[in-house]
Amino acid sequence: MSHTLVIAEHDQGQLKLATLSAAALAAQVGAPFDFLLLGSGLAATAEALRSAGARTVLVADHPELAQPLADRYAQVIADVVRARGATLVVAAVSTFAKDVLPRAAALVDAAMASDVVGYEHGAFRRVMFAGNAVATVELAGAVKFVTVRGAAFPAAAPSATPSPVEAVAVDAATLPKFATFVAREVKQSARPDATEARIIVSGGRALKNAEDFERLVGGLADTLGAAVGSSRALVDAGITPNSLQIGQTGKIVAPDLYLAVGISGAIQHMAGMKDTKVIAAINKDAEAPIFEVADYGLVADVYEAVPELIQKLKK
Ligand SMILES: Cc1cc2nc3c(=O)[nH]c(=O)nc-3n(C[C@H](O)[C@H](O)[C@H](O)COP(=O)(O)OP(=O)(O)OC[C@H]3O[C@@H](n4cnc5c(N)ncnc54)[C@H](O)[C@@H]3O)c2cc1C
């Protein structure tokens, strides 16, 4: 019988909302689905998942899983797939899923499709070539793995009946130890994460240095309660950290509003943000490609327009 396992992603216990999009695909497929939550000290995280429509919230809670080391997580996922006869494993597109899911798929000899944006009659639609092509693929074999783009699968309304929580036994002695956790460096920021934010203000090469980026892009973001993002040009120039990069090789985002400040709109950048509901752009070049996808455009110098915008928004 078909059965889907949705891998619940969290950051130190804080549930990632994109997990609910993975559950939305699972619901669309139609087979009963369980969440699988991995980590340590997960009681509150499991509780938060109980209203998300799953048959069961499975919890692999063990100190050896406190950090998301891919080799360990992949093995636990593979063990649960085998033990419970899962036929489909789903996770949201993320760096975590990129690291863990293909390893787990390989352990159970399963086919995998990433960046799924649609499902119909057993086939998955996935984006390719920086979003320029959408392929319809059928995965062979008894078990299939997919990662889904959050924007394509809006979270379902919370269910009235809470799902039961069930512990999954973890045998620490059999966990692989290829990787060792050394340290975690987190840049503390009061701003929301771009993958979870409703509004993103994103800056490009028009910003000449880190101070200008913080003053203009950061300042506008704070005025709007938004997350900040960056084009790769600024990351490569050392002006912004890699964690802010939006695009094909950065984060894939789909907020309600994406405000592109001095970004040209290269295809690799747009691959990461074109599912946004409303795109607004400020660029001094009226021919910049970003204006082809923007719902609102302002042809202006960001050094003049952004301070004025901040001032007006504050009023
Ligand atoms: C394999 C590969 C993967 C890539 N992945 C990514 C990715 O994930 N994300 C990403 O962003 N890029 C990615 N790139 C790079 C991408 O091709 C572009 O080089 C990059 O997005 C350009 O960034 P930009 O728009 O900030 O800079 P530019 O293309 O240089 O554009 C700057 C824009 O600012 C405008 N401007 C300049 N000064 C002002 C001013 N004072 N006021 C107003 N406007 C001004 C200009 O008119 C111009 O349109 C990738 C490239 C490759 C080859």
The ligand as an SDF file (V2000), in Angstrom:
LIG
                    3D

 53 58  0  0  0  0  0  0  0  0999 V2000
   26.3220   29.2940  -12.8430 C   0  0  0  0  0  0  0  0  0  0  0  0
   25.9250   30.6570  -12.3620 C   0  0  0  0  0  0  0  0  0  0  0  0
   25.1310   30.7630  -11.2330 C   0  0  0  0  0  0  0  0  0  0  0  0
   24.7420   32.0090  -10.7610 C   0  0  0  0  0  0  0  0  0  0  0  0
   23.9390   32.0990   -9.6500 N   0  0  0  0  0  0  0  0  0  0  0  0
   23.5010   33.3120   -9.2680 C   0  0  0  0  0  0  0  0  0  0  0  0
   22.6060   33.4300   -8.1540 C   0  0  0  0  0  0  0  0  0  0  0  0
   22.2390   32.4580   -7.5080 O   0  0  0  0  0  0  0  0  0  0  0  0
   22.1810   34.6710   -7.8240 N   0  0  0  0  0  0  0  0  0  0  0  0
   22.5720   35.8080   -8.5110 C   0  0  0  0  0  0  0  0  0  0  0  0
   22.1410   36.9120   -8.1380 O   0  0  0  0  0  0  0  0  0  0  0  0
   23.4240   35.7060   -9.5370 N   0  0  0  0  0  0  0  0  0  0  0  0
   23.8960   34.4980   -9.9200 C   0  0  0  0  0  0  0  0  0  0  0  0
   24.7850   34.4320  -10.9480 N   0  0  0  0  0  0  0  0  0  0  0  0
   25.3520   35.7130  -11.4790 C   0  0  0  0  0  0  0  0  0  0  0  0
   24.4420   36.4080  -12.4770 C   0  0  0  0  0  0  0  0  0  0  0  0
   24.6880   35.9170  -13.7730 O   0  0  0  0  0  0  0  0  0  0  0  0
   24.6890   37.9330  -12.4620 C   0  0  0  0  0  0  0  0  0  0  0  0
   26.0520   38.1700  -12.7210 O   0  0  0  0  0  0  0  0  0  0  0  0
   24.3310   38.6210  -11.1670 C   0  0  0  0  0  0  0  0  0  0  0  0
   23.0350   38.2340  -10.7500 O   0  0  0  0  0  0  0  0  0  0  0  0
   24.3770   40.1380  -11.3990 C   0  0  0  0  0  0  0  0  0  0  0  0
   24.1180   40.7870  -10.1870 O   0  0  0  0  0  0  0  0  0  0  0  0
   23.5880   42.2760  -10.1950 P   0  0  0  0  0  0  0  0  0  0  0  0
   22.2470   42.3420  -10.8630 O   0  0  0  0  0  0  0  0  0  0  0  0
   23.6690   42.7760   -8.7980 O   0  0  0  0  0  0  0  0  0  0  0  0
   24.6880   43.0440  -11.0080 O   0  0  0  0  0  0  0  0  0  0  0  0
   24.6500   43.6720  -12.4810 P   0  0  0  0  0  0  0  0  0  0  0  0
   24.2010   42.6810  -13.4920 O   0  0  0  0  0  0  0  0  0  0  0  0
   25.9650   44.3290  -12.6840 O   0  0  0  0  0  0  0  0  0  0  0  0
   23.5020   44.7910  -12.4020 O   0  0  0  0  0  0  0  0  0  0  0  0
   23.5900   45.9180  -11.6200 C   0  0  0  0  0  0  0  0  0  0  0  0
   22.3870   46.7490  -11.9620 C   0  0  0  0  0  0  0  0  0  0  0  0
   22.3720   47.9050  -11.1530 O   0  0  0  0  0  0  0  0  0  0  0  0
   22.0010   49.0230  -11.9300 C   0  0  0  0  0  0  0  0  0  0  0  0
   22.5970   50.1930  -11.2940 N   0  0  0  0  0  0  0  0  0  0  0  0
   23.9070   50.5120  -11.1650 C   0  0  0  0  0  0  0  0  0  0  0  0
   24.0690   51.6310  -10.4130 N   0  0  0  0  0  0  0  0  0  0  0  0
   22.8150   52.0270  -10.0780 C   0  0  0  0  0  0  0  0  0  0  0  0
   22.3080   53.1080   -9.2890 C   0  0  0  0  0  0  0  0  0  0  0  0
   23.1210   53.9790   -8.6940 N   0  0  0  0  0  0  0  0  0  0  0  0
   20.9680   53.2090   -9.1530 N   0  0  0  0  0  0  0  0  0  0  0  0
   20.1100   52.3220   -9.7360 C   0  0  0  0  0  0  0  0  0  0  0  0
   20.5470   51.2820  -10.4810 N   0  0  0  0  0  0  0  0  0  0  0  0
   21.8710   51.1300  -10.6250 C   0  0  0  0  0  0  0  0  0  0  0  0
   22.5160   48.7690  -13.3300 C   0  0  0  0  0  0  0  0  0  0  0  0
   21.7280   49.4550  -14.2790 O   0  0  0  0  0  0  0  0  0  0  0  0
   22.3580   47.2480  -13.4170 C   0  0  0  0  0  0  0  0  0  0  0  0
   21.1260   46.8970  -14.0100 O   0  0  0  0  0  0  0  0  0  0  0  0
   25.1780   33.1920  -11.4260 C   0  0  0  0  0  0  0  0  0  0  0  0
   25.9830   33.0700  -12.5570 C   0  0  0  0  0  0  0  0  0  0  0  0
   26.3480   31.8340  -13.0200 C   0  0  0  0  0  0  0  0  0  0  0  0
   27.2040   31.7290  -14.2480 C   0  0  0  0  0  0  0  0  0  0  0  0
  1  2  1  0
  2  3  1  0
  2 52  2  0
  3  4  2  0
  4  5  1  0
  4 50  1  0
  5  6  2  0
  6  7  1  0
  6 13  1  0
  7  8  2  0
  7  9  1  0
  9 10  1  0
 10 11  2  0
 10 12  1  0
 12 13  2  0
 13 14  1  0
 14 15  1  0
 14 50  1  0
 15 16  1  0
 16 17  1  0
 16 18  1  0
 18 19  1  0
 18 20  1  0
 20 21  1  0
 20 22  1  0
 22 23  1  0
 23 24  1  0
 24 25  2  0
 24 26  1  0
 24 27  1  0
 27 28  1  0
 28 29  2  0
 28 30  1  0
 28 31  1  0
 31 32  1  0
 32 33  1  0
 33 34  1  0
 33 48  1  0
 34 35  1  0
 35 36  1  0
 35 46  1  0
 36 37  1  0
 36 45  1  0
 37 38  2  0
 38 39  1  0
 39 40  1  0
 39 45  2  0
 40 41  1  0
 40 42  2  0
 42 43  1  0
 43 44  2  0
 44 45  1  0
 46 47  1  0
 46 48  1  0
 48 49  1  0
 50 51  2  0
 51 52  1  0
 52 53  1  0
M  END
$$$$
